[in-house]
Amino acid sequence: MVERVYLAKPRGFCAGVVMAIQTVERASEEADGDLVVYHQIVHNETVVHRLEKERGVRFVEDLDELKNADNRPRTIVFSAHGVAPEVRRKAAELGLVQIDATCPLVTKVHSEARRYAALGYTILLIGDSADHQEVKGTLGEAPENTILVAVHTQVGKDPRLADPRTVQVPDPEKVLVLTQTTLSVDDTDATVAILKRRFPKLITPARSDLCYATKNRQDAVRRLAPKVDLFLVLSSRHSSNGMRLFELAEKLTRARRIDAPEDLREDWFTGVKSVGITSAASTPEDLVAGTLAWLKKRWPGLVVVEEGEWERIRFRKPRPRKPEEVLAELG
């Protein structure tokens, strides 16, 4: 019988996700349905499906889909994960007005890649997959200078990512490490430590590349895990920060990942007295509310406890940019 539920704070939407979703909503109103988004705006199927159904937004994975389209849109929004310069160039050549909803924390990593590549450094970019949109975007800023490196616990899962223990660089005196922003804090720190031992002059950014929201959500799980018999993590399988959150919960206690309340099963709760609930930075809060309602329906007397603090960070909305402006900047 479930007696107590702990709701982690913070959980759910981070500032970057809020900015990205609101950007698409505003753009869809102004474009009057004539809008396309490059890649999923955030990695959550519920969010994407709602924007498709309620706002008439079209999502594409390849700009070539728009080349000969009779209904080519006037405006494109780039997802929160960031895109490579070649994507911006191609969109400009197609005559599309661009709205860049890249999270500012990802933009920071892009800026560091450009800066150090111009100085002749080799960039070791730590990521969880060469296919992740954020990794592709950062790699695209300086492809000739960048080597993809696996998190030390994930070596071999993607053969395109080098082993931090054996990766080779042209000049060990000029090496910079950057990271995907949504990785495990512990695993990333350990991977950077491995690289530092191999390359003593390794440069690390003055401010960690790891997203504050990723770290805060992982810290909240660490605080609550000793108190619960089962942790529920609401996250899409495609969400990097959500899957790292689930993996952390699994290390600390019993855990289940669900996309939505419909995935819950009563047999999971046999012998369970206390449940923790958290959600990825791209998971809508109404899915958490639905999960709590599911539990309350079965155990009406359960006590709900919220622990932690909400984040208060906000990001400014991006402005539309005309094709000629983008091309002039890219040179």
Contacts in CASP RR format, 6 or more apart in sequence:
PFRMAT RR
TARGET T0000
AUTHOR 0000-0000-0000
METHOD contacts of the structure
MODEL  1
MVERVYLAKPRGFCAGVVMAIQTVERASEEADGDLVVYHQIVHNETVVHR
LEKERGVRFVEDLDELKNADNRPRTIVFSAHGVAPEVRRKAAELGLVQID
ATCPLVTKVHSEARRYAALGYTILLIGDSADHQEVKGTLGEAPENTILVA
VHTQVGKDPRLADPRTVQVPDPEKVLVLTQTTLSVDDTDATVAILKRRFP
KLITPARSDLCYATKNRQDAVRRLAPKVDLFLVLSSRHSSNGMRLFELAE
KLTRARRIDAPEDLREDWFTGVKSVGITSAASTPEDLVAGTLAWLKKRWP
GLVVVEEGEWERIRFRKPRPRKPEEVLAELG
1 271 0 8 1.000
1 273 0 8 1.000
1 299 0 8 1.000
2 269 0 8 1.000
2 272 0 8 1.000
2 273 0 8 1.000
2 274 0 8 1.000
2 275 0 8 1.000
2 295 0 8 1.000
2 298 0 8 1.000
2 299 0 8 1.000
2 302 0 8 1.000
3 273 0 8 1.000
3 274 0 8 1.000
3 299 0 8 1.000
3 301 0 8 1.000
3 302 0 8 1.000
3 303 0 8 1.000
4 273 0 8 1.000
4 274 0 8 1.000
4 275 0 8 1.000
4 302 0 8 1.000
4 303 0 8 1.000
4 304 0 8 1.000
4 305 0 8 1.000
5 274 0 8 1.000
5 275 0 8 1.000
5 276 0 8 1.000
5 277 0 8 1.000
5 292 0 8 1.000
5 295 0 8 1.000
5 302 0 8 1.000
5 303 0 8 1.000
5 304 0 8 1.000
5 305 0 8 1.000
6 224 0 8 1.000
6 227 0 8 1.000
6 228 0 8 1.000
6 274 0 8 1.000
6 275 0 8 1.000
6 276 0 8 1.000
6 277 0 8 1.000
6 305 0 8 1.000
6 306 0 8 1.000
6 307 0 8 1.000
7 276 0 8 1.000
7 277 0 8 1.000
7 278 0 8 1.000
7 288 0 8 1.000
7 292 0 8 1.000
7 304 0 8 1.000
7 305 0 8 1.000
7 306 0 8 1.000
7 307 0 8 1.000
8 217 0 8 1.000
8 220 0 8 1.000
8 221 0 8 1.000
8 223 0 8 1.000
8 224 0 8 1.000
8 276 0 8 1.000
8 277 0 8 1.000
8 278 0 8 1.000
8 307 0 8 1.000
8 308 0 8 1.000
9 220 0 8 1.000
9 306 0 8 1.000
9 307 0 8 1.000
9 308 0 8 1.000
9 309 0 8 1.000
9 310 0 8 1.000
10 213 0 8 1.000
10 216 0 8 1.000
10 217 0 8 1.000
10 220 0 8 1.000
10 308 0 8 1.000
10 309 0 8 1.000
10 310 0 8 1.000
10 311 0 8 1.000
11 217 0 8 1.000
11 220 0 8 1.000
11 277 0 8 1.000
11 278 0 8 1.000
11 279 0 8 1.000
11 283 0 8 1.000
11 285 0 8 1.000
11 288 0 8 1.000
12 217 0 8 1.000
12 278 0 8 1.000
12 279 0 8 1.000
12 280 0 8 1.000
12 281 0 8 1.000
12 282 0 8 1.000
12 283 0 8 1.000
12 284 0 8 1.000
12 285 0 8 1.000
12 288 0 8 1.000
13 21 0 8 1.000
13 281 0 8 1.000
13 282 0 8 1.000
13 283 0 8 1.000
13 284 0 8 1.000
13 285 0 8 1.000
14 211 0 8 1.000
14 212 0 8 1.000
14 213 0 8 1.000
14 281 0 8 1.000
14 311 0 8 1.000
14 313 0 8 1.000
15 213 0 8 1.000
15 311 0 8 1.000
15 313 0 8 1.000
15 314 0 8 1.000
15 315 0 8 1.000
16 80 0 8 1.000
16 103 0 8 1.000
16 104 0 8 1.000
16 105 0 8 1.000
16 213 0 8 1.000
16 281 0 8 1.000
16 315 0 8 1.000
17 42 0 8 1.000
17 80 0 8 1.000
17 281 0 8 1.000
17 282 0 8 1.000
18 314 0 8 1.000
18 315 0 8 1.000
19 80 0 8 1.000
19 101 0 8 1.000
19 103 0 8 1.000
19 314 0 8 1.000
19 315 0 8 1.000
19 316 0 8 1.000
19 317 0 8 1.000
19 318 0 8 1.000
20 41 0 8 1.000
20 42 0 8 1.000
20 79 0 8 1.000
20 80 0 8 1.000
20 101 0 8 1.000
20 103 0 8 1.000
21 41 0 8 1.000
21 42 0 8 1.000
21 47 0 8 1.000
21 51 0 8 1.000
22 317 0 8 1.000
23 77 0 8 1.000
23 99 0 8 1.000
23 101 0 8 1.000
23 317 0 8 1.000
23 318 0 8 1.000
24 35 0 8 1.000
24 37 0 8 1.000
24 41 0 8 1.000
24 51 0 8 1.000
24 55 0 8 1.000
24 57 0 8 1.000
24 77 0 8 1.000
24 101 0 8 1.000
25 51 0 8 1.000
25 55 0 8 1.000
26 317 0 8 1.000
27 35 0 8 1.000
27 75 0 8 1.000
27 77 0 8 1.000
27 99 0 8 1.000
27 320 0 8 1.000
28 35 0 8 1.000
28 51 0 8 1.000
28 55 0 8 1.000
28 56 0 8 1.000
28 57 0 8 1.000
30 75 0 8 1.000
31 73 0 8 1.000
31 74 0 8 1.000
31 75 0 8 1.000
33 55 0 8 1.000
33 56 0 8 1.000
33 57 0 8 1.000
34 73 0 8 1.000
34 74 0 8 1.000
34 75 0 8 1.000
35 55 0 8 1.000
35 56 0 8 1.000
35 57 0 8 1.000
35 58 0 8 1.000
35 73 0 8 1.000
35 75 0 8 1.000
35 76 0 8 1.000
35 77 0 8 1.000
36 57 0 8 1.000
36 58 0 8 1.000
36 59 0 8 1.000
36 60 0 8 1.000
36 66 0 8 1.000
36 73 0 8 1.000
36 75 0 8 1.000
36 76 0 8 1.000
36 77 0 8 1.000
36 96 0 8 1.000
37 51 0 8 1.000
37 57 0 8 1.000
37 58 0 8 1.000
37 59 0 8 1.000
37 60 0 8 1.000
37 76 0 8 1.000
37 77 0 8 1.000
37 78 0 8 1.000
37 79 0 8 1.000
38 59 0 8 1.000
38 60 0 8 1.000
38 61 0 8 1.000
38 63 0 8 1.000
38 76 0 8 1.000
38 77 0 8 1.000
38 78 0 8 1.000
38 79 0 8 1.000
38 83 0 8 1.000
38 87 0 8 1.000
38 91 0 8 1.000
39 59 0 8 1.000
39 60 0 8 1.000
39 61 0 8 1.000
39 78 0 8 1.000
39 79 0 8 1.000
39 81 0 8 1.000
39 83 0 8 1.000
39 133 0 8 1.000
40 47 0 8 1.000
40 48 0 8 1.000
40 59 0 8 1.000
40 79 0 8 1.000
40 238 0 8 1.000
41 47 0 8 1.000
41 48 0 8 1.000
41 51 0 8 1.000
41 59 0 8 1.000
41 77 0 8 1.000
41 79 0 8 1.000
41 80 0 8 1.000
41 101 0 8 1.000
42 48 0 8 1.000
42 79 0 8 1.000
42 80 0 8 1.000
42 239 0 8 1.000
42 281 0 8 1.000
42 282 0 8 1.000
43 81 0 8 1.000
43 236 0 8 1.000
43 238 0 8 1.000
43 239 0 8 1.000
43 240 0 8 1.000
43 280 0 8 1.000
43 282 0 8 1.000
44 235 0 8 1.000
44 236 0 8 1.000
44 239 0 8 1.000
44 280 0 8 1.000
44 282 0 8 1.000
44 283 0 8 1.000
44 284 0 8 1.000
45 236 0 8 1.000
45 238 0 8 1.000
45 259 0 8 1.000
46 236 0 8 1.000
46 259 0 8 1.000
46 260 0 8 1.000
46 283 0 8 1.000
46 284 0 8 1.000
46 287 0 8 1.000
47 282 0 8 1.000
47 284 0 8 1.000
48 59 0 8 1.000
51 57 0 8 1.000
52 58 0 8 1.000
52 59 0 8 1.000
58 73 0 8 1.000
60 66 0 8 1.000
63 87 0 8 1.000
63 90 0 8 1.000
63 91 0 8 1.000
63 94 0 8 1.000
66 72 0 8 1.000
66 73 0 8 1.000
66 94 0 8 1.000
66 96 0 8 1.000
67 94 0 8 1.000
72 94 0 8 1.000
73 96 0 8 1.000
74 96 0 8 1.000
74 97 0 8 1.000
75 96 0 8 1.000
75 97 0 8 1.000
75 98 0 8 1.000
75 99 0 8 1.000
75 320 0 8 1.000
76 91 0 8 1.000
76 96 0 8 1.000
76 97 0 8 1.000
76 98 0 8 1.000
76 99 0 8 1.000
77 98 0 8 1.000
77 99 0 8 1.000
77 100 0 8 1.000
77 101 0 8 1.000
78 87 0 8 1.000
78 88 0 8 1.000
78 98 0 8 1.000
78 99 0 8 1.000
78 100 0 8 1.000
78 101 0 8 1.000
78 102 0 8 1.000
79 101 0 8 1.000
79 102 0 8 1.000
79 133 0 8 1.000
80 101 0 8 1.000
80 102 0 8 1.000
80 103 0 8 1.000
80 106 0 8 1.000
81 102 0 8 1.000
81 103 0 8 1.000
81 106 0 8 1.000
81 132 0 8 1.000
81 133 0 8 1.000
81 134 0 8 1.000
81 137 0 8 1.000
82 100 0 8 1.000
82 102 0 8 1.000
82 103 0 8 1.000
82 106 0 8 1.000
82 107 0 8 1.000
82 110 0 8 1.000
82 133 0 8 1.000
82 134 0 8 1.000
82 137 0 8 1.000
83 100 0 8 1.000
83 102 0 8 1.000
83 133 0 8 1.000
83 136 0 8 1.000
83 137 0 8 1.000
84 136 0 8 1.000
84 137 0 8 1.000
84 139 0 8 1.000
84 140 0 8 1.000
84 141 0 8 1.000
85 140 0 8 1.000
85 141 0 8 1.000
85 330 0 8 1.000
86 140 0 8 1.000
87 137 0 8 1.000
88 98 0 8 1.000
88 100 0 8 1.000
88 326 0 8 1.000
88 330 0 8 1.000
89 326 0 8 1.000
89 327 0 8 1.000
89 330 0 8 1.000
91 98 0 8 1.000
91 323 0 8 1.000
91 326 0 8 1.000
92 98 0 8 1.000
92 323 0 8 1.000
92 324 0 8 1.000
92 326 0 8 1.000
92 327 0 8 1.000
92 330 0 8 1.000
93 323 0 8 1.000
93 327 0 8 1.000
94 323 0 8 1.000
95 323 0 8 1.000
96 323 0 8 1.000
97 320 0 8 1.000
97 321 0 8 1.000
97 322 0 8 1.000
97 323 0 8 1.000
98 320 0 8 1.000
98 321 0 8 1.000
98 323 0 8 1.000
98 326 0 8 1.000
99 318 0 8 1.000
99 319 0 8 1.000
99 320 0 8 1.000
99 321 0 8 1.000
100 318 0 8 1.000
100 321 0 8 1.000
101 318 0 8 1.000
102 110 0 8 1.000
102 318 0 8 1.000
103 181 0 8 1.000
103 211 0 8 1.000
103 315 0 8 1.000
104 315 0 8 1.000
105 181 0 8 1.000
105 209 0 8 1.000
105 211 0 8 1.000
105 212 0 8 1.000
106 134 0 8 1.000
106 138 0 8 1.000
106 181 0 8 1.000
108 207 0 8 1.000
108 209 0 8 1.000
109 138 0 8 1.000
109 178 0 8 1.000
109 179 0 8 1.000
109 181 0 8 1.000
109 209 0 8 1.000
110 137 0 8 1.000
110 138 0 8 1.000
110 141 0 8 1.000
112 176 0 8 1.000
112 178 0 8 1.000
112 205 0 8 1.000
112 209 0 8 1.000
113 123 0 8 1.000
113 125 0 8 1.000
113 138 0 8 1.000
113 141 0 8 1.000
113 142 0 8 1.000
113 145 0 8 1.000
113 146 0 8 1.000
113 178 0 8 1.000
114 141 0 8 1.000
114 142 0 8 1.000
116 123 0 8 1.000
116 142 0 8 1.000
116 145 0 8 1.000
116 176 0 8 1.000
116 203 0 8 1.000
117 123 0 8 1.000
117 141 0 8 1.000
117 142 0 8 1.000
117 144 0 8 1.000
117 145 0 8 1.000
117 146 0 8 1.000
119 174 0 8 1.000
120 145 0 8 1.000
120 174 0 8 1.000
121 145 0 8 1.000
121 174 0 8 1.000
121 175 0 8 1.000
121 176 0 8 1.000
121 203 0 8 1.000
122 145 0 8 1.000
122 146 0 8 1.000
122 147 0 8 1.000
122 169 0 8 1.000
122 170 0 8 1.000
122 171 0 8 1.000
122 174 0 8 1.000
122 175 0 8 1.000
122 176 0 8 1.000
123 142 0 8 1.000
123 145 0 8 1.000
123 146 0 8 1.000
123 147 0 8 1.000
123 175 0 8 1.000
123 176 0 8 1.000
123 177 0 8 1.000
123 178 0 8 1.000
124 146 0 8 1.000
124 147 0 8 1.000
124 149 0 8 1.000
124 164 0 8 1.000
124 167 0 8 1.000
124 169 0 8 1.000
124 175 0 8 1.000
124 176 0 8 1.000
124 177 0 8 1.000
124 178 0 8 1.000
124 195 0 8 1.000
124 202 0 8 1.000
125 135 0 8 1.000
125 138 0 8 1.000
125 139 0 8 1.000
125 146 0 8 1.000
125 147 0 8 1.000
125 148 0 8 1.000
125 149 0 8 1.000
125 177 0 8 1.000
125 178 0 8 1.000
125 179 0 8 1.000
125 180 0 8 1.000
126 149 0 8 1.000
126 150 0 8 1.000
126 151 0 8 1.000
126 164 0 8 1.000
126 177 0 8 1.000
126 178 0 8 1.000
126 179 0 8 1.000
126 180 0 8 1.000
126 183 0 8 1.000
126 188 0 8 1.000
126 191 0 8 1.000
126 192 0 8 1.000
127 135 0 8 1.000
127 148 0 8 1.000
127 149 0 8 1.000
127 150 0 8 1.000
127 151 0 8 1.000
127 161 0 8 1.000
127 179 0 8 1.000
127 180 0 8 1.000
127 183 0 8 1.000
128 135 0 8 1.000
128 150 0 8 1.000
128 151 0 8 1.000
128 154 0 8 1.000
128 158 0 8 1.000
128 180 0 8 1.000
128 183 0 8 1.000
128 240 0 8 1.000
128 244 0 8 1.000
129 135 0 8 1.000
129 157 0 8 1.000
129 158 0 8 1.000
129 161 0 8 1.000
130 136 0 8 1.000
130 139 0 8 1.000
130 148 0 8 1.000
130 158 0 8 1.000
130 160 0 8 1.000
130 161 0 8 1.000
131 158 0 8 1.000
132 180 0 8 1.000
132 240 0 8 1.000
134 180 0 8 1.000
134 181 0 8 1.000
134 182 0 8 1.000
134 240 0 8 1.000
135 148 0 8 1.000
135 180 0 8 1.000
138 146 0 8 1.000
138 178 0 8 1.000
138 180 0 8 1.000
139 146 0 8 1.000
139 148 0 8 1.000
140 146 0 8 1.000
147 162 0 8 1.000
147 167 0 8 1.000
147 169 0 8 1.000
148 160 0 8 1.000
148 161 0 8 1.000
148 162 0 8 1.000
149 161 0 8 1.000
149 162 0 8 1.000
149 163 0 8 1.000
149 164 0 8 1.000
149 167 0 8 1.000
149 177 0 8 1.000
149 191 0 8 1.000
149 195 0 8 1.000
150 156 0 8 1.000
150 157 0 8 1.000
150 158 0 8 1.000
150 161 0 8 1.000
150 162 0 8 1.000
150 163 0 8 1.000
150 164 0 8 1.000
150 191 0 8 1.000
151 183 0 8 1.000
151 184 0 8 1.000
151 187 0 8 1.000
151 188 0 8 1.000
151 191 0 8 1.000
152 164 0 8 1.000
152 165 0 8 1.000
152 187 0 8 1.000
152 190 0 8 1.000
152 191 0 8 1.000
152 194 0 8 1.000
153 184 0 8 1.000
153 187 0 8 1.000
153 190 0 8 1.000
154 161 0 8 1.000
154 187 0 8 1.000
155 161 0 8 1.000
155 163 0 8 1.000
155 164 0 8 1.000
155 165 0 8 1.000
156 163 0 8 1.000
164 191 0 8 1.000
164 194 0 8 1.000
164 195 0 8 1.000
164 198 0 8 1.000
165 194 0 8 1.000
165 198 0 8 1.000
167 195 0 8 1.000
167 198 0 8 1.000
169 175 0 8 1.000
169 199 0 8 1.000
172 198 0 8 1.000
172 199 0 8 1.000
172 201 0 8 1.000
173 201 0 8 1.000
174 201 0 8 1.000
175 195 0 8 1.000
175 199 0 8 1.000
175 201 0 8 1.000
175 202 0 8 1.000
175 203 0 8 1.000
176 202 0 8 1.000
176 203 0 8 1.000
176 204 0 8 1.000
177 192 0 8 1.000
177 195 0 8 1.000
177 202 0 8 1.000
177 203 0 8 1.000
177 204 0 8 1.000
178 205 0 8 1.000
178 209 0 8 1.000
179 188 0 8 1.000
179 192 0 8 1.000
179 208 0 8 1.000
179 209 0 8 1.000
179 210 0 8 1.000
180 209 0 8 1.000
180 240 0 8 1.000
181 209 0 8 1.000
181 210 0 8 1.000
181 211 0 8 1.000
181 214 0 8 1.000
182 210 0 8 1.000
182 211 0 8 1.000
182 214 0 8 1.000
182 239 0 8 1.000
182 240 0 8 1.000
182 241 0 8 1.000
182 242 0 8 1.000
182 244 0 8 1.000
182 281 0 8 1.000
183 210 0 8 1.000
183 214 0 8 1.000
183 240 0 8 1.000
183 244 0 8 1.000
184 218 0 8 1.000
184 244 0 8 1.000
184 247 0 8 1.000
184 248 0 8 1.000
185 210 0 8 1.000
185 214 0 8 1.000
185 215 0 8 1.000
185 218 0 8 1.000
186 248 0 8 1.000
188 210 0 8 1.000
192 202 0 8 1.000
192 204 0 8 1.000
195 202 0 8 1.000
196 202 0 8 1.000
196 204 0 8 1.000
211 241 0 8 1.000
211 281 0 8 1.000
212 311 0 8 1.000
212 313 0 8 1.000
213 241 0 8 1.000
213 281 0 8 1.000
213 311 0 8 1.000
214 241 0 8 1.000
214 244 0 8 1.000
214 281 0 8 1.000
216 311 0 8 1.000
217 241 0 8 1.000
217 242 0 8 1.000
217 245 0 8 1.000
217 278 0 8 1.000
217 280 0 8 1.000
217 281 0 8 1.000
218 244 0 8 1.000
218 245 0 8 1.000
218 248 0 8 1.000
220 278 0 8 1.000
220 307 0 8 1.000
220 308 0 8 1.000
221 231 0 8 1.000
221 245 0 8 1.000
221 248 0 8 1.000
221 249 0 8 1.000
221 252 0 8 1.000
221 278 0 8 1.000
222 248 0 8 1.000
222 252 0 8 1.000
223 307 0 8 1.000
223 308 0 8 1.000
224 231 0 8 1.000
224 276 0 8 1.000
224 278 0 8 1.000
224 307 0 8 1.000
225 231 0 8 1.000
225 249 0 8 1.000
225 252 0 8 1.000
225 253 0 8 1.000
226 252 0 8 1.000
226 253 0 8 1.000
227 274 0 8 1.000
227 276 0 8 1.000
228 253 0 8 1.000
228 274 0 8 1.000
228 275 0 8 1.000
228 276 0 8 1.000
229 253 0 8 1.000
229 254 0 8 1.000
229 271 0 8 1.000
229 272 0 8 1.000
229 273 0 8 1.000
229 274 0 8 1.000
229 275 0 8 1.000
230 253 0 8 1.000
230 254 0 8 1.000
230 255 0 8 1.000
230 256 0 8 1.000
230 268 0 8 1.000
230 269 0 8 1.000
230 272 0 8 1.000
230 274 0 8 1.000
230 275 0 8 1.000
230 276 0 8 1.000
231 249 0 8 1.000
231 252 0 8 1.000
231 253 0 8 1.000
231 254 0 8 1.000
231 255 0 8 1.000
231 256 0 8 1.000
231 275 0 8 1.000
231 276 0 8 1.000
231 277 0 8 1.000
231 278 0 8 1.000
232 255 0 8 1.000
232 256 0 8 1.000
232 258 0 8 1.000
232 264 0 8 1.000
232 275 0 8 1.000
232 276 0 8 1.000
232 277 0 8 1.000
232 278 0 8 1.000
232 291 0 8 1.000
233 242 0 8 1.000
233 245 0 8 1.000
233 246 0 8 1.000
233 249 0 8 1.000
233 255 0 8 1.000
233 256 0 8 1.000
233 257 0 8 1.000
233 258 0 8 1.000
233 278 0 8 1.000
233 279 0 8 1.000
233 280 0 8 1.000
234 257 0 8 1.000
234 258 0 8 1.000
234 259 0 8 1.000
234 260 0 8 1.000
234 277 0 8 1.000
234 278 0 8 1.000
234 279 0 8 1.000
234 280 0 8 1.000
234 283 0 8 1.000
234 287 0 8 1.000
234 288 0 8 1.000
234 291 0 8 1.000
235 241 0 8 1.000
235 242 0 8 1.000
235 243 0 8 1.000
235 245 0 8 1.000
235 246 0 8 1.000
235 257 0 8 1.000
235 259 0 8 1.000
235 279 0 8 1.000
235 280 0 8 1.000
235 282 0 8 1.000
235 283 0 8 1.000
236 242 0 8 1.000
236 259 0 8 1.000
236 280 0 8 1.000
236 282 0 8 1.000
236 283 0 8 1.000
237 243 0 8 1.000
237 257 0 8 1.000
237 259 0 8 1.000
239 280 0 8 1.000
239 281 0 8 1.000
239 282 0 8 1.000
239 283 0 8 1.000
241 280 0 8 1.000
241 281 0 8 1.000
241 282 0 8 1.000
242 280 0 8 1.000
242 281 0 8 1.000
242 282 0 8 1.000
242 283 0 8 1.000
243 257 0 8 1.000
245 278 0 8 1.000
245 280 0 8 1.000
246 255 0 8 1.000
246 257 0 8 1.000
249 255 0 8 1.000
249 278 0 8 1.000
256 268 0 8 1.000
258 264 0 8 1.000
258 291 0 8 1.000
259 287 0 8 1.000
260 287 0 8 1.000
261 287 0 8 1.000
261 290 0 8 1.000
261 291 0 8 1.000
261 293 0 8 1.000
261 294 0 8 1.000
264 291 0 8 1.000
264 294 0 8 1.000
266 298 0 8 1.000
269 275 0 8 1.000
269 298 0 8 1.000
275 295 0 8 1.000
277 288 0 8 1.000
277 291 0 8 1.000
277 292 0 8 1.000
279 285 0 8 1.000
279 287 0 8 1.000
279 288 0 8 1.000
292 304 0 8 1.000
295 302 0 8 1.000
296 302 0 8 1.000
END
